[in-house]
Amino acid sequence: MSESVVHVSELTKVFKVPEREAGLRAAGKALIRRKTRDVHAVEAISFDIEPGEVVGFLGPNGAGKTTTLKMLAGLLYPTSGEARVLGHIPSRREKHYLRRMTMVMGNRNQLQWDIPALDSFELNRAIYRLRREDYLAMRDELVELLDVGDLVRKPVRNLSLGERMKVEIVGSLLHRPMVLFLDEPTIGLDVTMQKRIRTFVSEYNQRYGATVLLTSHYMADVEALCKRVIVIHHGQILFDGALANLANEFAAYKTIGVLLEDGSAELDSYGEVISRDGDRAVLRVPKAETSRVAARLLSEHEVLDLTIEEPPIEDVIEMVFAQSR
Amino acid sequence: MSSRAASLPEEGRLRSLVDFYSTQMRTSVVAQLQYRAANYFYMLGMVAEPVIYLVVWSTIAEQHGGAVNGITAGQFAAYYIVWTLVRNMNIVFGAPFWEWRIREGRLAGDLLRPLNILHYDLAYFAGWKFVVVGLWLPIAVGLSAVFHPDLHPSALEIVVFIIAIWGAYFVRSMFQATLGMLNFWTTRGAAVFDLYMATEMLLSGRLVPLALMPGWVQTLANFLPFKWTFGFPIESLVSNLSTRSLLLGLGAQVMWTVIGYVLFTFAWRAAIKRFSAVGA
């Protein structure tokens, strides 16, 4: 087995947050004794990521996803535990490490606002100490892959959100990082742009064998890119495994889609009818009863078509969080 | 690990640093040229401060028979016109702006890059100087036409002045950056920054030439960094300082730059552990 690119063991981050009641009296008391509360953003999480893996890091807002990513990128000091990426301890922020990784934050702009992206790219070339010929080759390749074209010649402030995200990604990858931490890279983008960025991440991963840890609220991103997901909630890992196994482990039901000869047939006795459109119906049935219900439908009705599916990934994730409450 | 994932080869360290400074300075010039008019109005606003001082001291000089403590109106004019250039040269990334940098998530972006954060600010503002000096020249000509400065520097004084304005820039950069670290502990550092600025105003020669201050203030100023960011560069051009004084002044700037850098390094190491990456 190859050495892990990302190794996380018992990693914990606790923030001290000042806290006081509203009102003058509380404000006066706070002058003498400041109260703080410990917020456990990440609690003793452990996982490993192998070279070339693309892993989805899922969880609701405040689950600890971004805090974990920031610890791995060296932006935050862990309170305790161990993190190693490419053999480096991220919080030391060694230059050799920073040259081999990148972090893209979907809601943040790292390019200079008032000048064309090309000027910012040139600056990144100097910062990452790239040889000019390598830089030009990589820049042109990324520009082509993301179909950015002449956008790089416009001041960044004049670009749309999606265009900005694309040039932002080009700027973040000019040094050809081996590890990518992508924090909501498609947030706020339209469906076409989301798809474009997904395709690009996949292409980059395949072309360079880069390891990717991705957070996203869009399940389409995760389904398209990640074979493996880590689900985190309240700072703790609830699931770490193949995306395909997530439903098996957490979904209490499956959906049965049927196309009947007799569209007026009564189906309530088979399970919860979640949609009905003429001859077509979709039923939600307990997982353990799926086979029995399907057999009953086939024997008691003229069935033209029948499909058994796991519930949508969004529903499964919701179930995971619901079970952890 | 996959061989395909190998990073790109790197250029040498020193060559890369020189390359970074020249690229960042060029980038800064490009960015500043986008706002030529805004920069000019900013410069005009900045000139208001020394012109007020100049008018006040010139008037006092005339009322006292043409000089105050031996400084004539023409020498005041020289002092405050050179002041305008020195002030522009020692504008740096100020301590209060660290809060903006943290809050807007800019710091997080900078931390992801393999370069000491001081280099970004030093290089960016160094580039900016080339724009403002270009804009300053006509203002200086205008002020000279109105106030008739008494300025006759030697070649050595001009050379020392050119070095000293960059020395002032480095000293001030280090101390403002160190002070900026306060933002990692509190979001209400403004009172401390104001106190620092007030002290700087009095002990640097910004508000009043140090020659007009009481003897003990002048002595105190010699042992603090402020004078070397304002008074010394101005006096190196307008006063007839001895060669020894000129060289000692440059030495003091080097010393305060090193002290400032050491202080910043310690403060930075402690501060960055407290960084909570808010806004990032």
Boltz contact constraints between the chains, C-beta under 6 A:
constraints:
  - contact:
      token1: [A, 51]
      token2: [B, 1]
      max_distance: 6.0
  - contact:
      token1: [A, 51]
      token2: [B, 2]
      max_distance: 6.0
  - contact:
      token1: [A, 52]
      token2: [B, 2]
      max_distance: 6.0
  - contact:
      token1: [A, 70]
      token2: [B, 277]
      max_distance: 6.0
  - contact:
      token1: [A, 75]
      token2: [B, 108]
      max_distance: 6.0
  - contact:
      token1: [A, 75]
      token2: [B, 111]
      max_distance: 6.0
  - contact:
      token1: [A, 75]
      token2: [B, 277]
      max_distance: 6.0
  - contact:
      token1: [A, 76]
      token2: [B, 277]
      max_distance: 6.0
  - contact:
      token1: [A, 77]
      token2: [B, 273]
      max_distance: 6.0
  - contact:
      token1: [A, 95]
      token2: [B, 114]
      max_distance: 6.0
  - contact:
      token1: [A, 98]
      token2: [B, 114]
      max_distance: 6.0
  - contact:
      token1: [A, 99]
      token2: [B, 114]
      max_distance: 6.0
  - contact:
      token1: [A, 100]
      token2: [B, 7]
      max_distance: 6.0
  - contact:
      token1: [A, 103]
      token2: [B, 112]
      max_distance: 6.0
  - contact:
      token1: [A, 108]
      token2: [B, 105]
      max_distance: 6.0
  - contact:
      token1: [A, 110]
      token2: [B, 109]
      max_distance: 6.0
  - contact:
      token1: [A, 114]
      token2: [B, 31]
      max_distance: 6.0
  - contact:
      token1: [A, 114]
      token2: [B, 34]
      max_distance: 6.0
  - contact:
      token1: [A, 115]
      token2: [B, 30]
      max_distance: 6.0
  - contact:
      token1: [A, 115]
      token2: [B, 31]
      max_distance: 6.0
  - contact:
      token1: [A, 119]
      token2: [B, 27]
      max_distance: 6.0
  - contact:
      token1: [A, 119]
      token2: [B, 30]
      max_distance: 6.0
  - contact:
      token1: [A, 122]
      token2: [B, 23]
      max_distance: 6.0
  - contact:
      token1: [A, 123]
      token2: [B, 23]
      max_distance: 6.0
  - contact:
      token1: [A, 123]
      token2: [B, 27]
      max_distance: 6.0
  - contact:
      token1: [A, 126]
      token2: [B, 19]
      max_distance: 6.0
  - contact:
      token1: [A, 126]
      token2: [B, 20]
      max_distance: 6.0
  - contact:
      token1: [A, 126]
      token2: [B, 23]
      max_distance: 6.0
  - contact:
      token1: [A, 127]
      token2: [B, 113]
      max_distance: 6.0
  - contact:
      token1: [A, 127]
      token2: [B, 115]
      max_distance: 6.0
  - contact:
      token1: [A, 129]
      token2: [B, 10]
      max_distance: 6.0
  - contact:
      token1: [A, 129]
      token2: [B, 11]
      max_distance: 6.0
  - contact:
      token1: [A, 129]
      token2: [B, 16]
      max_distance: 6.0
  - contact:
      token1: [A, 130]
      token2: [B, 8]
      max_distance: 6.0
  - contact:
      token1: [A, 131]
      token2: [B, 11]
      max_distance: 6.0
  - contact:
      token1: [A, 134]
      token2: [B, 8]
      max_distance: 6.0
  - contact:
      token1: [A, 176]
      token2: [B, 8]
      max_distance: 6.0
  - contact:
      token1: [A, 178]
      token2: [B, 5]
      max_distance: 6.0
  - contact:
      token1: [A, 208]
      token2: [B, 4]
      max_distance: 6.0
  - contact:
      token1: [A, 208]
      token2: [B, 5]
      max_distance: 6.0
  - contact:
      token1: [A, 209]
      token2: [B, 2]
      max_distance: 6.0
  - contact:
      token1: [A, 209]
      token2: [B, 4]
      max_distance: 6.0
  - contact:
      token1: [A, 209]
      token2: [B, 5]
      max_distance: 6.0
  - contact:
      token1: [A, 210]
      token2: [B, 5]
      max_distance: 6.0
